Amino acid sequence: MNTHDNIHLRGLELPVLIGVPEAERAAWQTLQADISFTVPTRFEAMEDQLAATVDYAAVASRLRALAAARPRQLIETLAAEMASCVLQEFGAGQVTVELRKRILPGCDHVAVSLMRP
């Protein structure tokens, strides 16, 4: 498995119903995510063919659908689900996910991150 050729999605907006209080989960919020993942084929071996890489538009669409699929309490839960999705459904060799949520007064955002092989 190639461990050096990566695709990065930065600032991916995710509509979600999320939060610990039930009232917070009742309204849609937008989280931001940074996702990086390794691709199974070195870039130079792809020969400019979409079929040889991971379609990042498909990844973005799938992650948005995953995030919107059901309410959750914790952004940690969503981050883990997103990592599993990229690994299992898109064949990535490794994935890093950072999720950001604007929720605390006087704080730009709260973030969680994880890396999965």
PLY file of the C-alpha trace (Angstrom):
ply
format ascii 1.0
element vertex 117
property float x
property float y
property float z
element edge 116
property int vertex1
property int vertex2
end_header
0.00 0.00 0.00
1.26 3.44 -0.92
1.56 5.63 2.17
2.71 8.92 0.67
0.24 10.00 -2.03
-2.71 11.69 -0.38
-5.90 13.54 -1.19
-7.03 16.32 1.16
-10.51 17.78 1.55
-10.25 21.02 3.55
-13.16 22.87 5.11
-15.79 20.38 3.95
-19.15 21.66 5.21
-21.35 19.02 6.81
-25.00 19.63 7.74
-25.72 17.80 10.99
-28.09 17.38 13.90
-25.60 17.09 16.73
-25.13 18.02 20.37
-25.56 16.73 23.88
-28.67 18.69 24.85
-31.74 17.52 22.95
-32.57 21.14 22.10
-29.22 21.54 20.33
-29.82 18.40 18.27
-33.22 19.75 17.17
-31.67 22.39 14.87
-29.38 21.84 11.89
-25.79 23.00 12.33
-22.88 23.05 9.93
-19.62 21.41 10.99
-16.40 21.81 9.06
-14.15 18.85 8.37
-10.65 18.31 7.07
-10.15 14.82 5.67
-6.87 13.42 4.34
-6.47 9.93 2.97
-3.91 7.85 1.15
-4.76 6.45 -2.24
-3.91 2.89 -3.25
-2.04 3.87 -6.42
0.89 6.25 -6.75
-0.12 9.40 -8.60
2.29 8.85 -11.48
0.87 5.36 -12.05
-2.69 6.66 -12.44
-2.10 7.68 -16.06
-4.62 10.54 -15.72
-7.53 8.11 -15.25
-10.26 8.80 -12.67
-10.81 5.07 -12.22
-7.24 4.77 -10.89
-7.78 7.16 -7.99
-10.38 7.89 -5.32
-13.09 10.24 -6.60
-12.93 13.03 -4.03
-16.29 14.45 -5.13
-17.85 11.08 -4.31
-16.10 11.05 -0.93
-17.40 14.55 -0.13
-20.94 13.64 -1.17
-20.91 10.40 0.84
-19.57 12.10 3.97
-22.23 14.82 3.76
-24.91 12.13 3.47
-23.42 10.19 6.38
-23.33 13.29 8.58
-26.95 14.18 7.79
-28.29 10.62 8.10
-29.14 10.69 11.80
-28.79 12.79 14.94
-25.75 12.23 17.17
-24.64 13.58 20.50
-20.87 13.61 19.99
-18.68 14.92 17.19
-16.28 12.15 18.25
-18.84 9.58 17.09
-19.25 11.25 13.72
-15.46 11.53 13.22
-15.05 7.78 13.82
-17.92 6.95 11.44
-16.42 9.17 8.75
-13.01 7.52 9.05
-14.55 4.04 8.78
-16.53 5.12 5.73
-13.47 6.42 3.85
-11.47 3.29 4.67
-14.18 0.74 3.94
-16.09 2.31 1.06
-13.29 4.08 -0.80
-10.32 1.80 -0.19
-8.09 4.40 1.42
-4.99 3.05 3.11
-5.06 5.56 5.94
-7.36 8.43 6.86
-7.16 11.48 9.11
-10.34 13.32 10.09
-10.63 16.62 11.93
-14.11 17.95 12.75
-14.74 21.52 13.91
-17.85 22.79 15.65
-18.60 26.41 16.53
-20.44 26.12 19.82
-18.62 27.71 22.77
-18.89 31.45 23.35
-15.50 33.14 23.19
-13.97 30.19 21.32
-13.46 29.97 17.56
-14.33 26.27 17.49
-14.02 22.94 19.26
-12.24 20.26 17.24
-11.65 16.54 17.43
-9.24 14.60 15.25
-8.28 11.01 14.62
-6.08 8.95 12.35
-6.87 5.40 11.33
-4.64 2.99 9.42
0 1
1 2
2 3
3 4
4 5
5 6
6 7
7 8
8 9
9 10
10 11
11 12
12 13
13 14
14 15
15 16
16 17
17 18
18 19
19 20
20 21
21 22
22 23
23 24
24 25
25 26
26 27
27 28
28 29
29 30
30 31
31 32
32 33
33 34
34 35
35 36
36 37
37 38
38 39
39 40
40 41
41 42
42 43
43 44
44 45
45 46
46 47
47 48
48 49
49 50
50 51
51 52
52 53
53 54
54 55
55 56
56 57
57 58
58 59
59 60
60 61
61 62
62 63
63 64
64 65
65 66
66 67
67 68
68 69
69 70
70 71
71 72
72 73
73 74
74 75
75 76
76 77
77 78
78 79
79 80
80 81
81 82
82 83
83 84
84 85
85 86
86 87
87 88
88 89
89 90
90 91
91 92
92 93
93 94
94 95
95 96
96 97
97 98
98 99
99 100
100 101
101 102
102 103
103 104
104 105
105 106
106 107
107 108
108 109
109 110
110 111
111 112
112 113
113 114
114 115
115 116
